[in-house]
Amino acid sequence: MPSLTSASVKAYLYDTFVPKIENKPKNPIALLTGLNHQQRLTFAAAFMAWMVDAVDFFTVSLSAYEVSTAFDRPLADVTSAITTTLMLRSIGALIFGVVADRYGRRIPLMIDLALFTVVEIATGFSTSLPMFIGLRGVFGICMGGAWGLASALAMESLPHDSRGIFSGILQEGYAAGYLVAALIYYAAVPHLGWRSLYWISIIPALIALVLVYFVPETDVWKQNRAHSIDNHKRLYQLTVEMLKQHWRRCIYAILLMAGFNFMSHGSQDLYPTFLKAQLGYTASQVTVATVVMNIGAIIGGLIVGYLSEYYGRRTMIIWSSVLGLCFLPLWMLPTNYAPLVTGAFFMQFCVQGAWGVIPVHLAELSPPGFRSTFPGLAYQLGNLISASASQIEAVAGAHHSLPNGKPDYATVQMILMGVVFAVVIFLCMIGTEERGKDFMASDGKDFQGDTDNMEETSQKVTVAGAIDGEEKGVAALQGDKTSVSEMKL
């Protein structure tokens, strides 16, 4: 067992919090321009697919006030549509993830995007709130499948030294989708009504569908599929073996994604309502604030994702969360517009900066043959746990009114985000990573049975933060010199 001495704790904290560069950083411009034609097309398709998810998801956040007015229902009832969407995403992740790991990424993603289009059109024709919420539930199933498919498609196609920066870009398809949805809201809703927001949002989905049509399957999936056929084992047998072998890793990934999804939805979903209902800003001002904060998100994801390739996945997530805690007062307390928008920019820089590491981090942690199911299901089960984030904020804000009688959304959001940042920091401190993992080599070796488990073929990373097999600091943390493999998740 590790000995908990002051020296071991000091070494543990040092290895966890102090960035340690592993290799010389490459020019980010060279990384961005170094893809071949097929890699560029594949990544563009994956980015668009995830962006479409966000466009369609945030249509509810942006139009919640108008929908509650149209159906003459309390705002908290409308935000239950967000909760329903989040709760059902895990079902989509399981269905589409299993199909994608078995039959390929391309066709399931095209089906998913086609269903997006149908559901969005139907949502615009909703005649009652129950119908509206039901359609958002169907959308949640579709949305649950898209992230795992898009992430696997992108990460398996990219050079390993480009994964960090492109992981940040891919994840910020979410922020880009929020930005696109906000622009559609600004341009269409004041003139055409809230229903037009849902009809116009199908345009990005159709563009993504066309791009995915021209994308080939990844070589990594083809290799994994060939090995699974050679093993003469059915998918459920491989799944049971994976869960027996990596159950702790699965639980950890779900808890980590629960923290991340609370962090994301807790800072975004109710923010437009906070600006309108509590502070009284106009739709135009809300749109500008939304655009600014999503620009911050995109920049944060790009920078932090790039740095994670050199300073570590967990270290960059931890420091993004620490900075997020520092920006909480600027994010919610100002009443003047300029400092409020500045706080929103930096808050989303931190939140989505941390998120920028997630696509590559989960892909590297995934057992071979499950690189669509494992990240997607972990992500969406985390979403299931955090599904009530916006509703908690809406209900709690309504029950804690300001002296002027308006709901106190600011205090509720600050408390929730403070707790969530602390939880994410803790989970990353006890976690592991496999930065720079060669998918083709490690997956092939694992399928051939050359080792007992995936962890022994990958870079061995300890709870103490010994990244990519480096054992620096482990001896101090583990007074009895417990081996690296005994301390892994």
N, C-alpha and C positions, 0 to 999 in steps of 0.2 A: 504494500500500500504506500502511496506517496506520504512523505513526512511533511506536515504543515508547520514549517519553521518560518521565521521572519525572512530568512534568506531565500527560501523556496518561493514564498509569496511574492517577494520583490522581483525575483527572476521571472516568475509567471506573468506578473503585470508588465514587466519590461518587454518580454517577448510578445505579449498580446497587443500592447498599445504603441510601442515604438516602431515606426515603419522601418523595415530592413530591405533594402533593394537587393534583388536576387540577380539581376543582370542589367546590362547597360540599356537604358530606354531607347527605343527606336523612334525615328521621326514619325509623329502621328499622321502627317500628310502622306508619307510613303506607305504607311499601313492602310490608309483610306483609299489610296489609288493603286495599291498593289494587287488587287483582285483580278482574276481573269474574267472573261465575259460571262461564263456560266455561274461563277460565284457571285458576280454583281447582280445578275438576274434573279438568282435564288434568294439572295439577301433582300433585294427590293420586294420580291413577292412576300417573303416572311414579314418584313416591316409593314407592308400595306395591310396584310391580314390582321396583324395585331392592332394597327391603327384603326381599322374598321371596327374592331371590338370596342375600342374606347369611344369612337364617335357615337356608336349606337348606345353604349352604356350611359354616357353623360347627357344624352338627350333628356333623360328623366330628371337628373340633377338640375339642369338648366331650366326646364319647363315645369318643375314641381309646383311652383306658385300658381302658374296659369292653369295647370291641370286641376289643382284643388279648387280654384275658382270656377272652372267650367263644370265640374261635377258637384260643386257645392259640398265639399268634404274637407275635414281638417287636414292641414299640411302633413301631420304625422301619419295619416292614413295613406297619403300618396307616397311618402317615403318608404312605406312597407313594400312598394313595388321594387325598390332598390334592394331591400332585404330579401325578397323572394328571388330576385335575379341572382344574388350572391349565393343563396342557399342551394340553388339548383345547379350551379356551375360545376360542382364536384361530379354530378351525374354525367354531364357532358364530357368532363375530363376523362372519366373512366371509359365511357363508350368509345369516344373518338381516339383516345390514347391506345386502347387495346387493339382497335381496328388498324390504327396507323403502324403500330409495332409489328403487326402481323402482315398487313397488305401494302404498306407504304404510306408516305406522308401526303402525296400529291392528290389522289382522288378523294380521300376523306376531307382534306382541306377545301377542295372545290365544293363538295356537298355542303360543308359547313357554311361557306360563304353564300351559297345559293339560299340556304335556309335563313340566313341573316336578312337577305333581301325581302323574302316573303313575310317574315315576322314584322319587319319595320313598316312595310306598307300597311299590313293589317292593323298595327298599333295606331296609325294615324286615323283609322276608321273606327276606333273604339267608341262605343255608345254609353258605356258605364264604367265606373271605377273597377268593379270585379273583372270585367272583360279586359280592361287595361292591365291589371295586375296579372291576370292569367297569361296574356301574351308576353309580358315581361318575364314570366317564369319559363316559357318556351325559349325565349331569347337567352335566358341564363344557361340552359342546356347547351345551346349553340356556342355561346361565349366561352363556356368551360372547355370546349374542345380546341378552340383556336390557339390559345397560348402555347400549349404543349406541342401542337403540330408545328407552329411557326418557329418556336425555339429550337426544336430538334432539327428542323429543316435547315435553319441558319447555322447553328453551332456545328453540325456535322459537315457542313460544306466549306467552312472557313479554315484558313491556315491557323495553327494553334497560337502563334504569336500575335494574331490579329483579333483573337476572340474577345479580349478585354474591352477594347474600344468599340467593337461592333456589338458587343453585349449591351453596352451603354446606349448605343444608338437604337438597337432593337427595342429595348425596354421603353425607351422614350417615344416609341410609336404610340404608347398610351397617352403621354402628354401631348403629342402632336394631334392625336385624335380628339382630345379634350379641346385643344386649340381650334381645330376644324369645326367641331360642334358649336363652340362659342361663336365663331364667325358666322356660321349658318344661322344661329339663333339671332345674332345682331342684325343680319341682313334680311331675314325672312319673317321671323315671328311678329315684330311690330306691325308688319303690313299684311301678312297672310295668315296669322294665327299660329297657335302652338302645334297644330297637326302638320303643318308644312315642314316643321323641323324633322319629323320622322320620315316623310316622303323624300325630302331632298337628301337625307343621309344615306340613301341606297346607292348614290353615285360612287362614293369611294369603294363600296363593296363590289360593285360591278367591275371597277378598274382592277381591284385585287384578284378577282376571279379570272380575268383575262391573263394576268401575269402568271398566276399559278399554273394555268393551262400549259404554258411553255417551259415549265421547270421540270428537269429530270429528277428521278429518285437519287438519293445520296449513295455514295459508295459504301459508307459505313452501314447503312441499313441493308444494302445488298449483301454485304459480308455477314452481318448478324443473321439475316434470314437464311443464308446458305448454311451457316453453322447450326442453326436451330433445326433445319431439315435433316442435316447429317446426324444430329443427335437422336433422331426418331422420337422426340418428345413433343407432346402437345403443349399449347401455350399455357394452359392452366397448370401443367406440371412444372414448367419453367418458372411460372409465377410463384407457386408454392415454395419451390426451392429458393427463389430469390428472397421471399419474405422470411423464411427460416434463417437465412444467412445474413440478411441485412435489415432485420426488423428494427434494431435500434436506430439505424440510419434513417429509416422511413419515418419513425416517430419524431426524430429530431427535425427532419425536413418539414414535417407538417407543423410542428410548433414554431419553427422559425418563420414559416410563411404565414402563420396566424398573426405573429407579431408584425410582420411586414404589411399585411393587408389591413390590420388595424391602423398602422402608421399612414398608409395611403388613403384609405377611405375616411379615416378620422380627420384628415387634414384637407380633403378635397370635396367630399360629397355635399356637405352642408354649407360650404363656404359661400356660394352664391346666395343662399337663403339668409345667411348671417349678414351679408352686405345689404340685402334688400329689406329684410324684416326687422333687424335690430338697428342698423345704422341709417336706413332710409335712402340708400343710394339708388340712382336710376338704372334702368336696364343697360344704357350705354356705359355708365361707369362700371357696372358689374362686368360687362364684357371686356373692357379695357383691363381691369384687374385680373380677370381670368387669363387673358392673353399674356400679360406680364408674368404672372406666376408660372405659366406653362413654358414660357421662354426660359425662365430660371430652371425649371425641371429638365428641359432638354440639354441645357448647358451643363447642369450638374451630372446628369447621366453620362454624358460624353466624357467629361473630365475624370470623374471618379472611376468609371469603367476602364478608361485608359490607364489610370494610375494603379488599378488593382492588378494589372498584369505584372507590375514590377514591385509593388509594396505589399501585395497580398490581398486576397478577397476579404477576409474577415477584418483585417486592420482598417481597410478603407470604409467598410460598413460601420465599424465602431466609431471612427472619427466623424463620419457624416452624421451619425446619431448624436454624438456629443455636441457638434455644432448646432444641430437642430434644437437641442435643449437650450442652448444659449440664445437662439433667435425667437423663442416662444413669446417673450414680452413684446418684441417689435411686431410680431405676427398678429396679435390680437388686441393689444391695449390701446394703440393710437385711435383717435377719432377723426383726425385729419386724413384726407385722402392720400396724399403723397407718401407719408411714412407708413401708412397701412399697406399700400401697394408694394413698397420696398420690403416690408416684412414678409409679404406673400411670396415675393421673388426668392428671397433667401431661404424661406421655409421649404419651398418646393425644390430648390437647389439641393438642399440636404436630404429631403425625403426621397426624391427621385434619383439623386446621386447614389444613395445606398441601393436603391432598386436597380440601378444600372449594372450592378455586379451580379444580380440574381440569375439571369438566363445562363451565363457561362458557369456560375458557381454550382447550380443544380445539375447542369449537363455533366459537369466533371464529377459530381458525386453520384451520378446515376449508375446503377448496375448495368452491365452490357445487355443489349436486347430490350431495354425498357426506357430508352432515352426520350420517348414521347410520353409514355404512361407515368413514369416516376416523377419527373418535374411537373407535368401537368396536373396530376392527381394531388401531389403535395401542395402545389399552388392553390388549387381549388378547394381542397379540404381546409387549408388555412383560411380561405375566403369564407367557407361555411362557418368556421368558428367566429370570424369577425363580421359575419353578415349583418349583425344588428348595430354596427357602429353608428351609422347615420341616424337610425331610429332612436338609439340611446341618447344621442346628442339632441335630437329634436324634442323628445319627451322631457329630458332633464332640463333643457333650456326653457321649455314652456312652464315647468314647475318652479323654476327659480327666476322670477321676473326682476327686472330692473325697477328703480323707483318710478320711472315713467310708464310702467306697465308692460313694456316690451320684453320678450324673452331674452334671457342672458345666455346666448349661445357662446360668447367669448370665453367665459369662465369654464364652462363645461368642456369646450374643445381644448383649452390649455391644460386642464387637469388630465384629460384622457391622453393627450399626446405626450405629456410628461411621463406618465406611467409606461406608455408604449415604448418610448425611446429607451427607457431604463431596461425594459424586458428584452428588447432587441440587443442591446449592449451585452447583457448577461448571457443570452443564448449564443452570441458570437464568441464570447470569451471561453465558453466550454466546448465550442464546436471544433470542426476540422475542415480541411480543404484539400483539394488535389489539383492545384494550379498547374497548368501546362500539360495535363494528361493527354497522351496520344491515343485517341479513340480507336484507330485501326489496330494498333499494336496491342494495346491492353485488352480490347474486346476480343480479338482473335485468340490471344493467349488464354483468356479466361474460358472461352467456349471450348477450347481444345482440352481443357482439364489439366493444364500444366501446373496449376496451383490450387490450393484448397479454397481460396476465396479471393474476391476482387481486391480487398484491402492490401493483400500481400503482394499484388502485382503493381499497385499504384504507388505514387509517392507517399511515404508514410508520414502522416502529420499528427502530432499529438495534441492533447488538450492544452498543453503548455505553449502551443503556437510554433512548434518546430515544422516549418513549412517546407514542402517539396523534399522531404527526406532529410532535411537538415536537423541535427539533433542538438543544436546549440540551445542551452538553457534547460534541457530536459534533466540533466544530472542534478542541477540545483533544485528543480521542482520535485524530483523523485529521489529522495535521499537514499532509498534502498536500490537505486539503479534499476528500477523496473523497466522492462524493455518497452520500446516504442509501440510495438504491436499490441501490448497488453492494455495500453491506455487509449486506444482509438474508440471512436463512437461505434 
